[in-house]
Amino acid sequence: GAVVSQHPSRVICKSGTSVKIECRSLDFQATTMFWYRQFPKQSLMLMATSNEGSKATYEQGVEKDKFLINHASLTLSTLTVTSAHPEDSSFYICSARLPSDEQFFGPGTRLTVL
Amino acid sequence: DAKTTQPPSMDCAEGRAANLPCNHSTISGNEYVYWYRQIHSQGPQYIIHGLKNNETNEMASLIITEDRKSSTLILPHATLRDTAVYYCIVLSNTGKLIFGQGTTLQVKP
C-alpha cells in the first residue's frame, strides 16, 4: 500500500512551547489529509481535515487556533500544537487519502508535554 | 454517518480462522465498509474494503451480507502478529473515517 510518514516519531516539550508535526505522503499525491488524536486506551478521534491549498476544516470541539494545520503541497501537511500544555500530550496520527478514497495512515507522533 | 457495532474483544487460536463481525444497519446504498487494524502504538493499517460484493486480498476476506447491514472480516490463518484492535468503519460521503471502539483480537498460541 501507499506510504505515509510522520516526523518526529516522538517529541517531548515544555509547557507553553509550540510543536510542529509533519505528515508526508511518500509515493503519491494527496489533496486531502486528516489529523487524528488518540489518548491511551481510547480510539482515534478525528481532529481536522487538511485540504491542499485551502483552510483546514476542524471537527466540533477542536480549537483551530491551538492546532494550526498547513497543507502547503500535495505531499505535506503540518500540524502545529501551539502553547502546548500537559493535557495536549497524546498520540497524533495523520492519514492521506488517495483519489480512490482509500486512506493510509502514518506511524504516529507521540507528544509529551512536561 | 452510519455507525458500526463490534464486539469489544475476541480470542482466536493461532492457525485458526478469525472471524470478526460488524453491524452497520444504517449504512446507505453507496457507502463503503472499510476495515483497519491498529497494533499497539502504531498507526492504523488498511486491511480491506467493500461495497456489496465479497472481497479478498492477501491479508483477509470481507463478507458483506446481501442487505449490507452487517459484514465479517476473516483472517484465514491467524498468527500471533495479528493481535491488534480491528476497526470496522463506514466511509461517510464526506470522506471521513470515524473510528469506533473496535474489536481487540487476541491470538493465542
Contacts between the chains, C-beta under 8 A, distances in Angstrom:
chain1	res1	chain2	res2	distance
A	1	B	46	5.7
A	4	B	43	7.6
A	6	B	43	7.7
A	32	B	95	6.6
A	34	B	96	7.1
A	34	B	97	7.3
A	36	B	99	7.7
A	43	B	87	7.6
A	43	B	99	4.6
A	43	B	100	6.4
A	43	B	101	5.4
A	43	B	102	6.4
A	44	B	38	7.9
A	44	B	44	7.0
A	44	B	99	4.3
A	45	B	99	7.5
A	46	B	96	6.0
A	46	B	97	7.4
A	46	B	98	6.3
A	46	B	99	7.6
A	49	B	95	7.9
A	49	B	96	6.9
A	91	B	41	7.3
A	93	B	43	5.1
A	93	B	44	7.4
A	95	B	43	7.8
A	95	B	44	7.8
A	95	B	97	7.2
A	97	B	95	6.3
A	101	B	32	7.2
A	101	B	91	6.5
A	101	B	95	6.4
A	102	B	46	6.4
A	102	B	49	7.0
A	103	B	46	7.2
A	103	B	97	5.9
A	104	B	46	6.0
A	105	B	36	7.6
A	105	B	43	3.8
A	105	B	44	4.6
A	105	B	45	7.3
A	105	B	46	7.7
A	106	B	43	5.1
A	107	B	42	6.0
A	107	B	43	4.8
A	108	B	41	7.2
A	108	B	42	6.6
A	108	B	43	4.8
A	110	B	41	7.6
